[in-house]
Amino acid sequence: MIDKFLEQQPTWRYCRVRNGEKKPYPDNWQNLPLLLDEVDSTNIGLILGPKGNGVCAIDFDGTTAWTWATEHDINISKLNSIAWTSGKTDRCQMAFSVPEELWDVLKTKKITTKPASYVGAKDQEGFEFRWAGGQSVLPPSIHPDTKKPYEWLIDASNDLQTIPDCILIAWLEEIDKQTAVIELDTTPEVSIEELDQFEVNEAESVLAILKNKRPVLSYDEWRTVCWALAHHVGRGAAYILITKYYPEQKRGEYNNLLKSWNKSKSPKIGSLMFMAGIQG
C-alpha cells in the first residue's frame, strides 16, 4: 500500500523494495527511477541524488549520531523538513532538497560514531549524508528488524526544506577530508601577480555595488559569488576579494568552499553583475 502523503511530492522518484527488506530491485534500479504510481512492490524506496531530482537524506543512526551533529555545528533545533523513523530509539532520516549546482560536488559520506560491540553486531551507530546511488526506505514499508512499518515524524504533505547551511558545510568538510572523491577542474590558474589588473578591478567594482545592494547574502548567494569570482580571477584572488567585502563567519569556510569549486560548472562574472543589478 502506497502512503497517501507521498502524493504531495510530485518531483520525488522511487524504486521497488521487497516486503520486509531494505534492498532495492531489480538490477540497475539506480538508473530506473519510478513515478509513484509505477511502484508495484510492498516496500518503497526514495531515490536520492540527481536521479531523484536533487533529494538527499540525512541519517541519524543512534544516540551518538545526534551528538556528532551537534559537535559539528549542525543546529538540530532548526531541522524541520520531512522526516521518518523505523521506530528504533534515536534513529530517523530527514529529506532535504539540494541546489542543482551542487549535485556533482556531493558524495555519500558515512561517519561511524560508535563501532559495533562485536563482529556482526547491529549496535553500531553513525551519521550519514546520503546521496547519488542510494535510496532510503519510506513509510509504510516494513522494517526488517522491527517487523513494523516505518512511521512519519514530519509527513510528506509538508514542504521539503532546502538543505540548511549548517548541514551543507559539515558535509563539504567531510568530503574534503578525502579529496580523491571531489572532481575539481585541474586547469592551471594564473597567480595573483599574473592577473590582468583590469579584471581584478572589474570584479571588485561589481562586488562593491553588490555589497551595497545586498549587505548580507544567503548561502546560495554566497556560494554563487565565491565561485563566480573564482571563475573570473582564480581561487587566490577570489579569496582575497570576497573576504574584503563579505568576511568569513566561520574560520576556513572560504577555503572549504573554494576547494569544492568546479570550473566547468561554475557561475561566471555575469551572475554577479545580474545580482548587483548591472546591465550589459
N, C-alpha and C positions, 0 to 999 in steps of 0.2 A: 504494500500500500504506500503510495507517494504522499508525503506530508503536504497539506494544503498551503502551508506558509511558503513553500518553495515557488509557488506560482507567482509570488510577488517579486521574484528576482529573475526577470526575463533574460538577462545577459549571462547568467550562470550556465556552465556546461558540466555534464555529468559522465560517469562511467558505471558500468554494471559491477556489482559486488555480490557474491553468493551469500545465501542466508547464513547468519551467524559467523561470518568471516570478515576480514579486512582486505583480503587480496582481491584486486580487480581482475576482470577478464573481459574479452579474450586477449590473446597476444596482440601487442601494438595498440592497446587501449588508449595509450597516451596521445596517439595521433588520430583517434576516432571519437572526438567529443560528441556527446549526445545532447539533444534537447530533452527537456523534462518528460515530454510525452513519448519519447523514444525509449525510455528506461523500462525494461521489462523484467528486471531482476528484483529479488526480495529486498536485499540491501542496496544502498545507493551511495556513490562516492562523488564528491565535488572535485572536479579537475582544477588544478592550480597552475599558475603561471600564464604565459602568453596564450596557450591553447584554451585556457579558462577565462580569457578576456581580462587578464590582469588581476585576478583574485589570489591573494596569499592567505595562508593560515598560520597563526602563531599558536604553538602547542605548549601549554603549561602541564608538565607531566610530573606532578608530585610537589610536596611542600617546598623542597629546596629550589625548585624552578621559580617559584614566586620570589624567594629570597634573592636568587641570582638576578632576576629582572629589576628588583628594587636597587640592588647594589650597582647596577649598570644604568641608573638614571631613567628607567622606564617608569613613568608615572601611572601606576596601576589604577589609581582612583579616577583617571580621566579616560579609561578604556571603556567605551560603551557601544562597541559595534556588535554585530550578530555573533552569538557565542552558543556553544553546546557542550554537553558533557556525557561521558559514559556512565556517570553515577559514582565513579571511584573518587575517593577523598582527594581534594585539591588538584583534580585533573579536569582540564577543559581545553577547548580550542576556540580561537576568535578569528573571524574572517575580516580582511581589510582589502580595499581597492588600492592598487599600486599605479602611479602615473606611468604612462607608456614609455617615457624617455628613460625609465629605469629598468625596463623589462630585460634588457640584455646585460645589465650590470649585476643583478641579484642572482644569488645561487642558494640552494637549500643548505642550511647550516644547522647542525645539531650539536648542542653542548651538553655533555654529561655532568650533571650537578651532584649526583650521588651514585657511585658504582653499585652494581649488583652485589649482594652479600655472598653469593656463591655462583658457580657456573650454572647457567640455565635458570637462575632466579628471575622473577618478574618484578623485583622490588627496586630495580634501577630507576632513577629519576633524571629528568633532563628538561631543557628548554630548547625548542626547535623553531627556526624560521623555515617555513615550508613553502616551496616554490616549484618551478618547472620540473616536469617529470614525476610529480607526486599527486596524490589525491587524499582527501580526508572524508572518512565515512560520516554520513549525516543522519540525523533523526528521520524516520523512526526505525532505522536499521537496528538489528540485534547485535549486541556486543558479544564477542566470542568467549569472554571470561565471565561476565556477569549474567549472561543469557537474558538480559533485559534490554529494552530499547534505549538508544541514545535519547537524551532529552535536551530541549532548548533552554538556555539560560536567558538569552535575548533572541527571540524567534526571528525568522527570515522575513516577516512582514515589516520589520523595522528597516531603517536606512543602513546601507553598507557604508561604514566610515572609511574615509581615505586614511591610509596608514599614517599614524602620528609621527611627528619629527623624532620623538624620543626612541621609538622602535626602529625607525629607519636608520638613525645614526648608529645605534648599537649594532644593527645588522651589518652595515657597511664596515664598521670597525672589526667585526668578527671575520668578514670576508677578507679584509685587508691583511689579516694575520697570515693568510695563505695566498700570497699574491699570484700563485700559479693559476688560481681559479678565476682571476679577473683578466679579461681580454682588453688590454689597453692598446691604443694606437702607438706604434713604435716609430713613427716618422720622426727623424731628428728635429729638435726645436732649436731655433736661434737663441743665443744667450741674451740677457737683458742688454748687455753692452752693444750687441749687434743689431738691435731693433731700430727700425726707422722711427725717428722721434715724432714724425707726423702721426703715425699710427698710435703711438703712446698718448700723444696729446688729444687725438680724436677720441680714444677710449675714455680718457679722463674727463673730457668735456661732457660726454654722454653721461658718465657716472655722476658728475656734479648736478646736472639737470635732473637725473633720476632721483638722486638723494633729496633734492628739494621737493620733488613731486611725491615721492614715496619714502619718507624718513625711516619707516620700518617695513621690512619685507617678510612675506610669508615664506615657509620653507621652499615651496615650489618656485617662487620668485627668486629667492636667494640662490638656489641651485642654478637656475637659468642664467642669472647674472654672472655667477662664478664661471660656469662652463663657457658662456659666450665670450667672456674676457680671455679665457684660456685659448679659445679658438683664434682670437684676433691677435693676441700678443704673446701667447705661450704661458705655461704654468707659472714660471717665476715672476714675470711681470704682473700676471693676473693676481697672484697672491699679494704683491705689494699694493696694487691699486685698490683691490676690494677691501683690504684691511684698513686702508686710509679712510674710506667712506662708510664702510659697514664693519666696525671692529668685531672680532670674534666674541661670541657669548660663552664659548667653552674652548679651552686651550686645545689646539690641534685640530679643530673641526674643519678648517680650510685645507689643511694638508690631507686629511682623510677624504674630503670631497674631491679635491683635485687629483688624487691618486686613482679615483674611480672614473675619471673623465675619459670618454671615448671620442676622439676627434671626428671619426666618421659619422657619428650620430649626434654631434654637438650642435646646440643652437649657435647662431652667429651674431655679429655686431648689430645686424638689422633687428634682432629680437630686443636688444637693449634700447635701440632707437624707438621702436614701437612702444615699449613700456614707458619710455620717457616722454612720449608724445611728439617725437621729432619726425617730421615728414620728409621723405625723399632722402 
